[in-house]
Amino acid sequence: MKKQVTLYAFLTLLAGCGGGGGSSNDGGGTQVSPPVTPVKPALASIDAAASLKKFLGTEQTGVELASNDGYLGTATLSVSLETGQPTPLIVNGVTQQAASVRVISLLRSDANGRLRYRNTWKLHLDAQMKPVGMAMGYADAGYKQCMSVSSQNDLPGTTNGSGIYFSGIQTSNYAQEFRAGKYAHYCDPGNTSASSVEWSIAAGSPNPYFCLTMPQATASAKTRMCIPVDSTGALNSSAWVRLYDTDGQVLVDYKNTALNKPVEQLSTAVDSKNYWYGAVWRPQDGYVYQTYEGTRFASQQACRDQTTINWQATWNASNIAWTCVNVISR
C-alpha cells in the first residue's frame, strides 16, 4: 500500500532551527561557490515584422494547451477578426477610425473541462496594423479596461531581439455605447498607469517563437503569448502561453510540445535551504501517491519542467499529475 502524504506538504515547509547567540568565526573563512548562471539558449533570427502581421492577421484557434502547474488545467489561444465595419475608437475625446479590429482570446479551463478564466484583448489597428488603441476584458464581464496609444514602433525584419510594440496609458474607464447619437468605443481618462505591449523572440525546437506580451489587467496576470515561426514568419499550429505575477515570476505555462518545444536553460544550483522536489498527486482531492524528495531542483520552474524522473512509468492515470513542493529551512 502506498503511503499517503498529508496535504500540508503542498504549502511552504518551514523547518525552524533553535539556539541563540551569534556564530563564531575562526578567521579561516569558508569558501562559497559562486552561483551557477544558466547559459542562455541561442536564438535564431526571424522576421519579427512578418511574424506579427501573420500572428494578428491570420484567423486561428490554438490547440489545447496543457498547464505545467500540476492542476491538470488547459488553455486555448485564439485570434479572430471582429466582423462588420470597425466602430470608431474615441480616446480622450479624439475620434480614431480603425481599419480592422483583431480579438485575441485566452480561455483557461480546470481539470474537469470547466471554463474558469476568459481573458480578451481587442486591438484596434490602422491599415499598417499599428494599434490606435486596445480594450481588455476578463471572464464574461465584457471589456472593462482600455489602453490608449502614445507611441508605436516598427518591428524589425530579421532579428533575434525584443522590444516595445506600442506604449500608452491604461485606464478602467472603457465603454461601448451611444453618446450624442453616435455609437463608438470610448477610452476615457481615469485612474491611469503607463503600460506597454512587448514583442520578443524565444528559443524553441524545431522552430523559434515570436511572442507578444500583454500588460497585467483587471483580474488577469501579465500574459506572454508565443507562436512558433520559421525564418519568413510563417506560423506553426502550436503555441506557448506564459503567465507572470506582479513580481515577474512565472505563474504557469500552457504549452503543446507535440509540435514545438520551448527551449530554456534553467538554473541547476540547488540551495540546501530553499529547494523544490516533485510529487505525484490527484488535484481534485489532494491525495499524494508518491514524493520524490531525493531529487532536488533549484526552482519551481525547473521542477515543473523536469525530465529526470519518469514518474509516469510508475503512475499513469488521467486524473493525476506532477506537482512541486518548496522546502525552506532556516
C-alpha positions in Angstrom: 0.0 0.0 0.0 1.3 3.4 -0.9 1.8 5.9 1.9 -0.4 9.0 1.9 1.4 12.3 2.5 -0.7 14.9 4.1 -1.8 18.0 2.1 0.3 20.4 4.2 3.3 19.2 2.1 2.0 21.5 -0.7 2.4 24.6 1.4 5.9 26.0 2.0 7.7 23.9 4.6 9.4 25.8 7.3 11.9 23.9 9.4 12.9 26.2 12.3 16.3 25.8 13.9 16.6 26.8 17.6 19.5 28.2 19.6 20.5 31.7 20.4 23.7 33.7 20.2 25.9 34.5 17.3 28.1 32.2 15.3 31.8 32.1 15.9 34.4 32.9 13.2 37.8 31.2 13.3 39.2 33.6 10.8 39.8 30.9 8.3 36.7 31.7 6.3 34.5 29.3 4.3 34.8 29.2 0.5 31.4 29.7 -1.1 31.0 28.5 -4.6 29.6 31.2 -6.9 26.0 30.5 -8.2 25.7 28.7 -11.5 24.5 31.1 -14.2 22.5 29.2 -16.8 23.7 29.7 -20.4 21.0 31.4 -22.5 19.9 29.3 -25.4 21.0 30.5 -28.8 18.2 32.4 -30.5 17.5 32.1 -34.2 16.8 35.3 -36.2 13.4 35.6 -37.7 11.3 38.2 -39.4 9.6 39.9 -36.5 7.5 42.3 -38.6 6.2 39.5 -40.8 5.6 37.3 -37.7 3.5 40.0 -36.0 1.4 40.6 -39.1 0.7 36.9 -39.6 0.0 36.4 -35.9 -2.6 39.1 -35.9 -3.8 38.8 -39.4 -4.5 35.0 -39.5 -7.7 33.5 -38.2 -6.6 30.8 -35.8 -7.7 28.8 -32.9 -4.9 27.2 -30.9 -4.7 23.6 -30.0 -5.5 22.6 -26.4 -2.5 23.7 -24.3 -1.7 21.8 -21.1 -0.6 23.6 -17.9 2.5 22.7 -16.0 1.4 23.7 -12.6 0.1 20.2 -11.5 -3.6 21.0 -11.6 -4.3 19.4 -15.0 -5.7 22.7 -16.4 -5.8 23.5 -20.1 -6.0 26.6 -22.2 -6.9 27.6 -25.7 -5.5 30.6 -27.5 -7.4 32.1 -30.5 -7.1 35.1 -32.8 -10.1 36.4 -34.7 -11.3 39.3 -36.8 -14.2 41.3 -35.5 -16.7 41.3 -38.3 -18.5 44.3 -39.7 -17.4 47.8 -40.2 -14.9 48.8 -37.5 -16.5 51.0 -34.9 -14.7 54.3 -34.2 -12.5 54.4 -31.1 -12.7 57.7 -29.2 -9.7 58.2 -26.9 -9.9 61.2 -24.6 -12.5 62.8 -26.9 -10.5 62.3 -30.1 -12.1 60.0 -32.7 -9.8 57.5 -34.4 -11.1 55.1 -37.1 -9.5 51.7 -37.2 -9.1 49.8 -40.4 -9.6 46.4 -38.6 -10.2 45.0 -35.2 -8.5 41.8 -34.0 -9.5 39.9 -30.9 -7.1 37.7 -29.0 -8.7 35.3 -26.5 -7.2 33.1 -23.9 -9.6 30.6 -22.4 -8.4 28.6 -19.3 -10.2 25.5 -18.0 -9.8 23.3 -14.9 -9.2 19.6 -14.8 -12.9 18.9 -15.4 -13.0 21.0 -18.5 -15.0 23.8 -16.9 -14.1 27.3 -18.1 -12.5 29.2 -15.2 -10.9 32.3 -16.8 -11.5 34.2 -20.1 -9.1 37.0 -21.0 -9.5 39.0 -24.1 -7.6 41.8 -25.8 -9.2 43.8 -28.6 -6.7 45.6 -30.8 -8.0 48.5 -33.0 -5.5 48.6 -35.9 -4.8 51.0 -38.7 -4.0 50.0 -42.3 -0.4 49.2 -41.4 -1.6 47.0 -38.5 -0.4 49.5 -35.9 -2.7 49.9 -32.9 -4.7 53.1 -32.3 -6.0 51.6 -29.0 -6.7 48.3 -27.2 -9.6 47.1 -25.0 -9.1 44.5 -22.3 -11.7 42.1 -20.9 -11.9 39.2 -18.5 -14.3 36.4 -17.5 -17.7 37.2 -19.1 -17.9 40.7 -17.8 -17.1 42.2 -21.2 -14.4 44.8 -21.8 -13.7 46.8 -18.7 -10.3 48.4 -19.3 -8.6 50.0 -22.3 -5.2 51.3 -23.3 -4.7 54.4 -25.4 -1.6 54.6 -27.6 1.1 57.3 -27.1 3.8 55.7 -29.2 4.1 52.9 -31.8 7.2 51.2 -33.1 8.0 49.5 -36.4 9.2 45.9 -35.8 12.4 45.0 -37.4 12.8 42.4 -40.2 15.4 39.7 -39.4 16.2 39.8 -35.7 16.5 37.7 -32.5 15.9 40.6 -30.2 12.9 42.1 -28.3 11.3 45.5 -27.9 8.1 47.5 -27.5 5.3 47.1 -29.9 3.3 50.1 -28.5 3.0 52.1 -25.3 0.3 54.1 -23.8 -2.0 54.8 -20.8 -4.1 52.0 -19.3 -7.4 53.0 -17.7 -10.5 51.3 -16.3 -12.9 53.9 -18.0 -13.9 51.9 -21.1 -17.4 51.7 -22.7 -19.0 50.6 -25.9 -22.2 52.8 -26.1 -24.1 55.6 -27.8 -23.2 59.2 -26.9 -24.7 62.2 -28.6 -26.3 59.8 -31.1 -23.0 58.2 -32.0 -22.1 54.6 -31.2 -18.4 54.1 -30.6 -15.8 52.6 -28.3 -14.8 55.1 -25.6 -11.5 55.1 -23.8 -11.7 57.9 -21.3 -9.3 59.4 -18.7 -9.4 57.9 -15.2 -7.2 56.1 -12.8 -4.3 55.5 -15.2 -1.0 53.8 -15.4 1.7 53.6 -18.1 1.7 50.3 -19.9 3.4 48.6 -22.9 2.8 45.7 -25.2 6.1 44.0 -25.8 7.4 41.6 -28.5 10.2 39.2 -28.3 11.8 36.1 -29.8 12.1 32.9 -27.7 14.1 29.7 -28.4 12.2 26.6 -29.4 12.7 23.4 -31.2 12.4 22.8 -34.1 11.3 26.5 -34.7 11.8 29.6 -32.5 8.8 31.5 -31.1 7.5 35.0 -31.8 5.9 36.4 -28.7 3.5 39.2 -27.7 3.3 40.2 -24.0 0.2 41.9 -22.8 0.3 44.0 -19.6 -1.4 43.0 -16.4 -5.1 44.0 -16.3 -8.1 43.6 -14.0 -8.3 40.0 -12.7 -5.5 38.8 -15.1 -1.8 38.4 -14.9 0.8 39.7 -17.3 0.5 37.3 -20.3 3.0 36.3 -22.9 1.7 34.5 -26.0 4.1 32.8 -28.3 3.7 31.2 -31.7 6.4 29.1 -33.5 7.6 30.6 -36.8 10.2 29.9 -39.4 12.7 32.5 -40.8 10.0 34.1 -43.0 7.4 34.4 -40.2 5.2 31.5 -41.3 3.1 30.2 -38.5 3.1 26.8 -36.9 -0.1 25.4 -35.4 1.4 25.1 -31.9 1.5 27.8 -29.1 3.1 28.6 -25.7 1.4 30.9 -23.2 3.1 32.1 -20.0 1.5 34.0 -17.1 3.6 36.1 -14.7 2.8 37.5 -11.3 3.3 41.2 -10.2 7.0 40.4 -9.3 7.7 39.0 -12.7 7.9 35.4 -11.5 6.4 32.6 -13.7 2.9 31.6 -12.5 2.2 28.9 -15.0 3.0 27.8 -18.6 0.4 26.5 -21.0 2.0 24.7 -24.0 1.7 21.9 -26.5 5.1 20.3 -27.0 3.9 17.8 -29.6 4.7 20.1 -32.5 7.2 22.6 -31.0 9.1 22.6 -27.7 10.3 25.6 -25.8 14.0 25.6 -25.1 15.2 27.2 -21.8 18.2 26.8 -19.7 17.2 26.7 -16.0 19.5 27.2 -13.1 20.8 23.9 -11.6 22.4 25.5 -8.5 20.4 24.0 -5.6 20.2 25.9 -2.3 20.1 23.4 0.5 17.9 25.8 2.5 15.5 26.6 -0.3 14.8 24.0 -2.9 12.0 22.1 -4.7 11.1 18.5 -5.1 8.4 16.7 -7.1 5.4 14.6 -6.2 2.6 12.7 -7.9 -0.9 13.7 -6.7 -4.5 13.9 -7.5 -5.5 17.6 -7.8 -9.2 17.0 -7.2 -8.8 16.0 -3.6 -5.1 16.5 -2.9 -4.3 12.8 -2.4 -0.5 12.2 -2.8 0.6 9.0 -4.4 4.4 9.4 -4.1 7.0 12.0 -3.3 10.5 12.2 -4.8 12.3 14.1 -2.1 15.7 12.7 -3.1 15.8 14.7 -6.3 16.1 18.4 -5.6 15.6 21.3 -8.0 16.8 24.9 -7.9 13.4 26.5 -8.8 9.8 25.7 -9.2 10.0 26.1 -12.9 12.9 23.6 -13.1 10.9 21.1 -11.0 7.8 21.6 -13.2 9.7 21.1 -16.4 11.9 18.3 -15.2 12.7 15.2 -17.3 14.9 13.5 -14.8 12.1 11.4 -13.2 9.9 9.3 -15.4 7.1 9.2 -12.9 4.6 8.0 -15.5 6.4 4.7 -15.7 5.0 4.0 -12.2 1.9 6.1 -12.1 -0.3 6.6 -15.2 -3.9 7.8 -14.9 -5.8 10.7 -16.5 -6.7 12.3 -13.1 -3.2 12.5 -11.6 -0.3 15.0 -12.2 3.2 16.0 -11.3 3.4 18.9 -8.8 6.2 20.6 -6.9 6.9 21.2 -3.2 9.0 24.0 -1.8 11.2 23.3 1.2 12.6 26.3 3.1 14.7 25.8 6.2 16.2 28.5 8.5 
